Amino acid sequence: MVSTDLAPPVDARAGVPVGPRDSKGYRLFTGLNATALVLITLLILYPFVTLLAQSFSSSGAIKAGLVNALPVGFNLETYRVVAGDDRFWTSYGNTVLYTVVGTVIAMVLTTTFAYAISKPHLRGRNALIGIAVFTMFFNGGIIPNYVLISSLGMKNTMWALVLPGALSVFNLLVMKSFFENIPRELEEAAQIDGLGWFAIFTRIVLPLSKAVIATMILFYSVAYWNDWFTAFLYLDEDNLFPLSLFLRNLIAGATTTTAASAAAAGTTSSAISANIQAVTMILAIIPILCVYPFVQRHFVSGVMLGSVKG
């Protein structure tokens, strides 16, 4: 006689087995989980929504603390002033240039280095990995790095911002793990067909690595876009400043060009000082917000594929 203790529960009304997803406990967990995620999302979005509202609000409303999620005293004057500031757009163009060039160089170095050290037969592989990992925990410090960049003649050039951070060891190890999970049979078949290692890398490995490559592009581009400290150290000329350093100086009260633009436009700087920071920050994050949706679908899968062994 067969025991019925292990039989799945049956819905008395429908007469069909009830799975785990149909249980009351699972539905309760799903509801609580969804509620918690919505609350966390709202908490994360609130500062951004408030910043956006302040950028469209009047200075008096901001100073009085009346602006929360909705604009108070709708105002576009600050946007006009910032848009008319030539140095703002120069910094914007510099940031785009630094981000594009830096990301391209970083991706070339990361993909080639990761693919090389992903091969167990590579001589000196462990030494190369050890050198890379060592730099995650130890570096020369600010002063030796400053002396090195200056002695190489890269101060007040784009390369001082692009080259020092061109290789992230974290991204390197994630991509290395991803390459190690690619079936060796594909490469062996390509070798039988007469392809060399470089052709295998460019024609087989890279097309199979779109998810992790998109994730690394996002990591590098955001890092270059938001980096202001490197520019603060190595750049002295205003026409080379990236947008992040322009924004930092604006928040610190060191930039007077916007006030001058406001005076030229017939607007007092005090009338826009309360929301000029909000306007500049909103304009600074627009490109990242536009790029992120295109790579977001690769983000989770790229990180997980590169960090979990199959």
C-alpha positions, 0 to 999 in steps of 0.5 A: 500500500502506497503512503499518501504522506508525500503526496502534494496538497490538493486544492479542494475547489479546483481538484489540482495539486497546489505547488509551493508558489500557490501556498499562503506562506509564499504569497505572504513572503512575496507581498512583504518582499515587494512592499519592502523593495518599493519602500527602499526604492522610494527612499533611494529616489527621494533625494533625486526627486527633491534635487529635481524639484529644487532645480525648478523651484524659486530661490526663496522657496528653497531657502525657506525649506518648502521644496520636497518632491514638487517644485515651488515657485516654478523657475527656469532662469537658472537653467538659462544661466547655466546653459549660457555659461561657456565654461560649463559646456567646455567642462561637459565636453571635456568629461565626455572626451575623458569618459569615452577615451578612458573607457575604450583604453580601459576595456582594451587593457582589461579584456586582453589582460583578463583573457591572457591570465584566464589560460592555465598554460600561460607561463608566469600566470600566477605571478601576473595575477599576484601582481594585479591583486597586490595593487588592490591593497597597496599603492604608492600614495598620493605624493609618489603618484603626483611626482610620477605623473609630473615627471612623465609630463602628463600634468595638465593633460588628458592622460593624467586622468585617463591612464592611472585608472585605466585598469581596475583589478576588480573588473579584471578578476570578474572578466577573468572568471567569465573567460574561464567559463567559456567552453574550451571546445569552442577554442579548440575547434577554432584552432583546428580551423586554423585561427590564431589566439588573436582571431579566437579572441576577437571573433569568438570570445568577445562576441560571447562576452557581450553581457560582461563587457556591457557591465564593465563599460558601465563600471568604467564610464561611471567611474570616469564620469564622476571622478573629480579628485584626479582632475583636482590633483593634476589639472590647473587650467580651467579649460581642461576641467571635467564637469565633476570638478566644475561642480565641485568648485561650484559647491565649494563656492570657488567658481564665479563664472556662473555668477558673472553670467548671471550678472551679464544676463541681468540676474543677480547671483543671489537670486539663483544661488539656492538652486544653481547647484541642483541645476548643475547636478541634474544636467551632469547626471543626464547622460548616465541616466540615458546610457544606463537603460541600454546596459541595465539588462546586461548588468546583473547577468554580466556580474553573475556570469563573471563571478560564479563558476559554472 
